[in-house]
Amino acid sequence: MNKPLANTLRSGPDGRGRFGDYGGRFVAETLMPCVLELEAAWEAARADPAWRTELDGYLKSYIGRPSPLWHAQRLSAQLGGAKIYFKRDELNHTGSHKANNCMGQILLARRMGKTRIIAETGAGSHGVATATVCALFGLPCTIYMGTTDIERQQPNVFRMKLLGAEVKPVKSGAGTLKDAMNEALRDWVANVRDTYYLIGTVAGPHPYPAMVRDLQSIIGEEARAQMLEAEGRLPDAAVASVGGGSNAIGLFHAFLDDPDVRLIGVEAAGRGLDTHEHAAALSGGRPGVLHGNRTYLLQTDDGQIEEAHSISAGLDYPGVGPEHAWLHDIGRVEYVAATDDEVVAAFQLCTRAEGIIPALEPAHALAHVVKLAPTMPKDGIILMNLCGRGDKDMATVARHLGVAL
């Protein structure tokens, strides 16, 4: 987590919390002191070797890092073309990459003397990871979750409650991640003195996008070293799904200064980019302000935020992290999209070819890998972030396939 040199693509954001034209702090006046306090605490913590040693210890012994690199040989053979490797962050404790960020932020909250934790969640993975670290350290925890997501993610809702969290249903809007984040921000404004808002993705006001990226960058740092050990070289392409974008930037960050490594983020095309039922902010949106930062958003001509749609609750968000917006504009990362149907097909293919049931979020990345691998030579290498497991998505996939459970 050393601060990179300023002449690299890894150096942002600037002193205003901006990645080019994106990011910043667009918050209520009552929240500004709290955001500034958080930034100062984060900079002090990341510069403290003792804090980093404590975090590394929990990541190793509690979360289970490093996560392994897996050569998906049967899938590679079936698709033809490039070798496919999975960075298996679904093997983390709690079943996704979310635990990396939650462990870092809970240690920061304790360092700051905060006694109450709040969070938002869509697919429930971040909610479960937050509830888990709160249980570990004995802190009360309130999770905001949209009613639509509660309905389609019942297993994770039950897990959060078992862990001692209060799950607060959010009925406004479409009852999805955007609405849950709105309510969490309202809570934070009302309870700034004792409450720590543990944001789950690379969105929100500065320093959250950079802080969450730094905590998730362990994914790419490990994967880079593991690829060099396994193949003696870096991959030709690194692929990850993008909603808010924490798993993607966690993988990409280590490779930003390697121009020979294609970086590909896969958004949720939902029922099609030609419809209004998708969640692809970079493919179908334009810049605006939401949840404390400027970024690409799905919005109407008069600036009203449109409802997003994805079969994946974790990608069902009308925006994207500001660093992704910047990387999109400068052309360093390619952003594509996968439809619900393509995602479910990839979900089934992975399950049968590798005996690994992916979450619907990384199944978006896999849907693009299915297209990409056959176009590459057999000595080509694709690295994909398999950032979550699919236990939580059984009912959703069954409904999509018309299968009764």
Buried (B, 14 or more C-beta within 10 A) or exposed (E): BEEEEEEEBBEBBEEEBBBBEBBBBBBEEEBEEBBEEBBEBBEEBBEEEEBBEBBEEBBEEBBBBBBEBBBBEEBBEBBEBBBBBBBBBBBBBBBBBBBBBBBBBBBBBBBBEBEBBBBBBBBBBBBBBBBBBBBBEEBBBBBBBBBBBBBBBEBBBEBBEEBBBEBBBBEEBBBBBBBBBBBBBEBBBEBBEEBBBBBBBBBBBBBBBBBBBBBBBBBBBBBBEBBEEBBEEBBBBBBBBBBBBBBBBBBBBBBBBBEEBBBBBBBBBBBBBEEBBBBBBBBBBEBBBBBBBBBBBBBEEEEEBBBBBBBBBBBBBBBBBBBBBBBBBEEBBBBBBBBBBBBBBBBBBBBEBBEBBBBBBBBBBBBBBBEBBEEBEEEBBBBBBBBBBBEBBEBBBEEBEEEEE
